[in-house]
Amino acid sequence: MKVYKFGGASVRNADGVRNLHKIIAEEQNLFIIVSAMGKTTNALERVFDGVRRADRDYALEQIAELRSAHAEIIDDLWHTSTHLERVDAFFTELETLVNETVYQPADAELLYDRIVAYGELVSTTIISEYLNKAGTQNRWIDMRQCMLTELRHKDAAVDLEASAKALKEELKKYGENIFIGQGFIGGAPDGTTTTLGREGSDYSAAVVANILDAESMAVWKDVDGVLNADPKIFPDAVQIVELNYLDTIELAYSGAQIIHPKTIKPLQNKNIPLYVRPFGDKRKPGTVIRNMSAPVDVPILIMKKDQVLMTIRSRDFSFVLEEKFASIFSLLEQYRVKVNLVHNSAVNLSLCVDNTWHIDEAIEALREAGFDVMKAADMELLTIRGYNDELWQKYAVGRRVFVRQSTQATVRIVRKKE
């Protein structure tokens, strides 16, 4: 069994779906994980925002636009005006959810997951039915029944043992050997829909690969492979031919977008190679990530945007010791604030964190716990692995650098967005 994962950019239109078919047409024993099409998740987040603001008309307008956009893709694929019954049913469910929901802040994450999950449910339905029409027989799998998670919304952890049992039992029911499942979504013990965090589809595919003892996993992207930097930010980015698991985990933790941070561990545990391959030309080898690899001989630059720098100090000017750390990080976990960099002195603790929904609530809770907290917004976190004086001069000198951390191989800079 192989596992293929296709991201939203790869299947954003009918041509993308047809290209997916070309890639998998000669395959057997394949499990395909697919994301929502194009910018669908962003649109569904606007639906959620409309419900949150009690602007039902706005939310329904967003759904109508999504329904129309997906209908255009279906008509293009079938070369005629076509209605897919299950797609229509999903959009009707979503409209009913919007019409019947009275927003409660305590249910924000639960509601978010219920709404955004429809992106993957719709995309996989369209792709599965199109592949069947095109002669590639496959079975659509509802991953809410097979990717079982903890009872936590918007960033749930997978229960690997329970998921393995559920997925294997589900696949035994069918005669097909090609399966289509949703990335990013799962199901909690209480039956509610969960999500695995943004870009969690890579993780979904890795978990499936682990459960099924896959010979390999491939992530199909709109780039030739893993690059040493985001070409949208750093135009002179170049491809890296191979990486090892540990380097990839470090890069993902620093913010590299090519692979989700949680993806590598399920693959490493079973020594499953991960290929990052170009969706536009399957003949190109892409990048392979495995246990052993040649050393990377180019600098790697990773930019995390939309960051906040929090500087925390005890009001009594006591040292920042272990018990203080425990109190601070416990509160941050409670409010789901993700820490990307830690820097401390005798009395100050500086944290570079993602700018999330609950950050102001977390800051208020820290203040109530006896800490003074300073907040600097509009920050960026730049990580340069294999840095040199030229790169330091280019990306740090003359900029408003708030924090610099460096080792022999890596420098991390928290700087003000320009």
C-alpha positions in Angstrom: 0.0 0.0 0.0 1.1 3.5 -0.8 -0.3 6.7 0.6 -0.7 9.8 -1.6 -1.7 13.2 -0.2 -3.0 16.0 -2.4 -3.2 19.6 -1.1 -5.9 22.1 -1.8 -3.8 24.0 -4.4 -3.4 20.8 -6.4 -7.1 20.2 -6.7 -8.3 23.8 -6.8 -10.1 23.3 -10.2 -11.2 20.7 -12.6 -7.8 20.6 -14.4 -6.2 19.8 -11.0 -8.7 16.9 -10.4 -8.0 15.6 -13.9 -4.3 15.8 -13.2 -4.7 13.9 -10.0 -6.4 11.1 -12.0 -3.4 11.0 -14.4 -1.0 10.6 -11.5 -2.9 7.7 -9.9 -4.4 6.1 -13.0 -1.9 3.2 -13.1 -1.7 2.7 -9.4 -3.2 -0.1 -7.2 -3.2 -0.5 -3.5 -3.4 3.2 -2.8 -4.9 5.3 -0.1 -5.4 8.9 -1.1 -5.8 11.8 1.4 -7.2 15.0 -0.1 -7.6 18.5 1.4 -10.3 21.0 0.7 -10.2 22.6 -2.8 -8.3 25.8 -3.3 -9.2 28.4 -0.7 -12.3 26.6 0.6 -11.1 26.4 4.2 -10.5 30.2 4.2 -14.1 30.7 2.9 -15.5 28.3 5.6 -13.6 30.3 8.2 -15.6 33.3 7.0 -18.7 31.3 7.4 -17.7 30.6 11.0 -16.9 34.3 11.5 -20.4 35.2 10.2 -22.0 32.9 12.7 -19.7 34.2 15.5 -20.8 37.8 14.7 -24.5 36.7 14.4 -24.4 37.8 10.8 -26.3 34.9 9.3 -26.8 36.5 5.9 -23.1 36.9 5.5 -22.4 33.3 6.4 -25.1 32.0 4.0 -23.6 34.2 1.2 -20.2 32.6 1.7 -21.9 29.1 1.5 -23.7 30.1 -1.7 -20.5 31.2 -3.3 -18.8 27.9 -2.2 -21.7 25.9 -3.6 -21.5 27.7 -6.9 -17.7 27.4 -7.1 -17.9 23.6 -6.5 -20.8 23.3 -9.0 -18.6 24.9 -11.7 -15.8 22.3 -11.0 -18.4 19.4 -11.2 -19.9 20.7 -14.4 -16.4 21.0 -16.0 -15.5 17.5 -14.9 -18.7 16.0 -16.2 -18.9 18.3 -19.3 -22.5 19.1 -18.5 -24.7 20.5 -15.8 -24.5 17.8 -13.1 -25.7 17.5 -9.5 -23.9 15.1 -7.1 -26.4 14.2 -4.5 -24.0 13.8 -1.6 -22.3 17.2 -2.4 -25.7 18.9 -2.3 -26.5 17.1 1.0 -23.3 18.4 2.6 -24.0 22.0 1.6 -27.6 21.7 2.8 -26.3 20.4 6.2 -24.0 23.3 6.4 -26.8 25.8 5.7 -28.9 24.1 8.4 -26.1 24.3 10.9 -25.7 28.1 10.2 -29.5 28.7 10.5 -29.9 26.8 13.7 -26.8 27.8 15.6 -26.9 30.3 18.4 -23.2 31.2 19.0 -21.7 30.6 22.4 -18.1 31.6 22.9 -17.4 28.4 24.9 -18.3 26.4 21.9 -16.1 28.3 19.4 -13.6 25.5 18.7 -16.3 22.9 18.4 -18.3 25.0 16.0 -15.2 25.9 14.0 -14.5 22.2 13.5 -18.0 21.4 12.4 -18.0 24.1 9.8 -14.6 23.8 8.2 -14.8 20.0 7.9 -17.2 20.4 5.1 -14.4 21.5 2.8 -12.7 18.1 2.9 -16.0 16.2 2.8 -17.1 18.0 -0.4 -13.7 17.8 -2.1 -13.2 14.1 -1.5 -16.8 13.3 -2.6 -16.2 15.1 -5.9 -12.9 13.4 -6.6 -14.1 10.0 -5.6 -17.1 10.2 -7.9 -15.1 11.6 -10.7 -12.5 8.8 -10.5 -15.3 6.2 -10.6 -16.7 7.9 -13.6 -13.3 7.9 -15.3 -12.9 4.2 -14.7 -10.7 4.2 -11.6 -12.8 2.3 -9.1 -12.3 3.5 -5.5 -14.1 3.7 -2.2 -14.9 7.0 -0.3 -14.0 6.8 3.4 -15.4 9.0 6.1 -12.4 9.8 8.2 -14.6 11.1 11.0 -15.2 7.4 11.7 -11.6 6.2 11.2 -9.3 9.0 12.4 -10.2 8.9 16.1 -9.0 11.7 18.3 -9.0 13.0 21.8 -11.9 15.3 22.8 -10.2 18.5 21.8 -11.3 20.8 19.0 -9.2 22.8 16.5 -6.0 21.0 17.3 -6.8 17.4 18.3 -4.3 14.6 18.9 -5.0 11.3 17.1 -5.6 8.1 19.2 -3.4 5.9 17.1 -4.5 2.6 18.6 -8.2 3.3 18.3 -7.7 4.7 14.8 -5.8 1.7 13.6 -8.6 -0.7 14.7 -11.3 1.5 13.2 -9.5 2.1 9.8 -8.5 -1.5 9.3 -12.0 -2.8 10.1 -13.5 -0.2 7.7 -11.2 -1.2 4.8 -12.0 -4.9 5.2 -15.6 -4.2 4.2 -14.8 -3.4 0.6 -13.4 -5.0 -2.5 -11.7 -1.9 -3.9 -8.0 -1.3 -3.3 -8.0 2.4 -3.9 -9.5 4.6 -1.2 -10.2 8.3 -0.9 -10.2 9.9 2.6 -10.2 13.4 4.0 -7.2 15.0 5.5 -7.4 17.4 8.5 -10.5 16.0 10.1 -11.3 13.3 12.6 -13.9 12.2 15.2 -13.9 12.6 19.0 -15.2 10.0 21.5 -18.4 11.9 21.9 -19.1 11.7 18.1 -18.3 15.4 17.3 -16.1 16.4 14.4 -12.5 17.4 15.3 -9.7 18.9 13.2 -6.0 18.3 13.6 -4.8 21.9 13.1 -4.2 23.9 10.0 -2.2 22.0 7.4 -3.1 18.8 9.3 -3.8 16.8 6.1 -0.1 15.8 5.9 -0.5 14.4 9.5 -3.6 12.5 8.5 -1.7 10.9 5.6 1.2 10.0 7.8 -1.1 8.3 10.4 -2.7 6.3 7.6 0.7 5.3 6.3 1.7 4.2 9.8 -1.5 2.2 10.4 -1.4 0.5 7.0 2.4 -0.2 7.1 2.7 1.7 3.8 5.8 1.2 1.6 5.9 5.0 1.1 4.0 8.3 1.4 4.0 11.0 -1.2 2.9 14.6 -0.7 2.1 16.2 -4.1 2.8 19.9 -4.1 2.9 22.8 -6.6 6.7 23.0 -6.2 9.5 20.6 -7.4 10.3 19.4 -3.9 11.4 20.8 -0.6 13.1 24.2 -1.1 15.5 25.8 1.2 13.2 28.8 1.6 9.7 30.0 0.6 10.2 31.3 -2.9 7.4 33.9 -2.3 9.6 35.5 0.3 13.1 34.5 -0.8 13.2 34.5 -4.6 16.5 32.7 -4.9 15.3 29.5 -3.2 16.7 26.2 -4.4 15.6 22.6 -4.1 16.9 20.2 -1.5 17.2 16.7 -2.9 17.0 14.7 0.4 16.6 15.3 4.1 16.6 13.0 7.1 13.7 12.8 9.6 15.4 14.7 12.4 16.4 17.7 10.2 12.8 17.8 8.9 11.3 17.8 12.3 13.6 20.7 13.3 12.7 22.7 10.2 9.0 22.0 10.7 9.1 23.2 14.3 10.8 26.4 13.1 7.9 27.0 10.8 8.8 25.4 7.4 5.4 25.1 5.6 6.3 22.3 3.3 5.6 19.5 5.9 3.3 19.7 8.9 5.3 19.5 12.2 3.5 16.4 13.4 3.9 14.5 10.2 7.3 12.9 10.6 6.9 10.9 13.8 4.4 8.3 12.5 6.6 7.7 9.5 9.8 7.6 11.4 8.3 5.0 13.8 7.8 2.6 10.8 10.8 3.8 8.7 8.5 4.9 5.9 10.1 7.3 3.3 8.3 10.5 2.6 8.4 11.9 -1.0 7.6 15.6 -1.7 6.8 15.5 -5.4 5.7 18.1 -8.0 2.0 17.9 -8.9 2.7 19.4 -12.3 5.1 16.7 -13.5 5.1 13.3 -11.9 8.3 12.3 -13.8 10.4 14.6 -11.5 11.8 12.8 -8.4 11.1 15.7 -5.9 12.6 15.4 -2.5 12.9 12.3 -0.3 12.8 12.4 3.5 14.1 9.2 5.2 16.1 8.0 8.1 19.5 8.7 6.6 20.4 11.3 4.0 23.3 13.3 2.6 24.1 16.6 4.4 22.3 19.7 3.3 24.8 22.1 1.8 22.7 25.2 1.4 21.4 27.6 4.1 17.7 27.1 5.0 15.6 30.1 5.7 12.2 29.9 7.4 9.9 32.8 8.1 7.0 32.7 10.5 4.7 35.7 10.2 2.0 37.1 12.4 3.9 36.6 15.6 3.6 38.2 19.0 6.5 38.8 21.4 5.5 38.5 25.1 7.9 39.6 27.8 6.9 38.2 31.2 8.3 39.3 34.6 7.3 38.5 38.2 6.1 41.6 40.0 8.3 40.8 42.9 11.4 40.6 40.6 12.0 37.1 41.8 14.1 34.8 39.5 12.4 33.0 36.7 12.8 29.5 38.1 11.3 26.1 37.3 8.1 26.7 39.3 7.5 30.0 37.5 8.0 28.3 34.1 5.4 25.6 35.0 2.8 28.2 36.0 3.4 30.3 32.8 3.4 27.4 30.3 0.4 25.8 32.0 -1.6 29.0 31.4 -0.5 29.3 27.8 -1.5 25.7 27.2 -4.9 26.4 28.7 -5.5 29.2 26.2 -3.9 27.3 23.3 -1.0 29.7 22.8 1.7 28.1 20.7 5.2 29.1 21.7 7.8 29.2 18.9 10.8 30.7 20.8 11.8 31.0 24.4 14.4 33.4 25.7 15.1 34.2 29.3 17.2 36.3 31.6 17.3 36.3 35.4 13.9 38.1 35.7 12.4 38.2 32.2 11.0 35.5 30.1 10.5 36.4 26.4 8.2 34.2 24.3 7.6 34.5 20.6 4.1 33.0 20.0 1.5 32.6 17.3 -1.0 35.4 17.2 -4.1 33.3 18.1 -7.7 33.9 19.1 -7.1 33.7 22.9 -3.8 35.5 23.3 -5.3 38.6 25.0 -7.1 36.2 27.4 -3.9 34.4 28.1 -2.1 37.7 28.9 -4.9 38.8 31.2 -4.7 35.4 33.0 -0.9 35.8 33.4 -1.4 39.2 34.9 -4.0 37.9 37.3 -1.4 35.2 38.3 1.1 37.9 39.4 3.1 38.6 36.3 3.7 41.8 34.4 3.3 41.1 30.7 4.4 43.3 27.8 3.0 42.5 24.3 4.7 43.5 21.0 2.5 42.6 18.0 3.3 42.6 14.3 6.4 40.5 14.7 8.2 38.0 12.5 10.4 35.0 13.5 13.2 34.2 11.0 15.2 31.1 11.4 18.4 30.7 9.3 20.1 27.3 9.5 23.6 27.3 8.1 23.8 31.1 8.4 26.8 33.3 7.5 27.7 36.9 7.8 26.2 37.7 4.4 22.8 36.4 5.5 23.0 38.2 8.8 23.8 41.5 7.1 20.9 41.0 4.6 18.1 40.0 7.0 19.0 41.5 10.4 21.3 44.6 10.1 19.3 47.8 9.9 16.0 46.1 11.1 14.3 46.3 14.4 15.6 43.0 16.0 14.1 42.3 19.4 15.6 38.9 20.1 18.5 37.0 18.6 19.4 33.4 19.5 22.3 31.7 17.8 24.1 28.4 17.9 27.0 27.2 15.8 24.6 26.2 13.0 21.4 28.3 13.5 20.3 31.8 14.2 16.8 32.8 15.1 15.7 36.4 15.0 12.5 38.0 16.3 12.1 41.2 14.4 9.4 43.8 13.7 7.4 43.4 10.6 8.3 46.1 8.0 
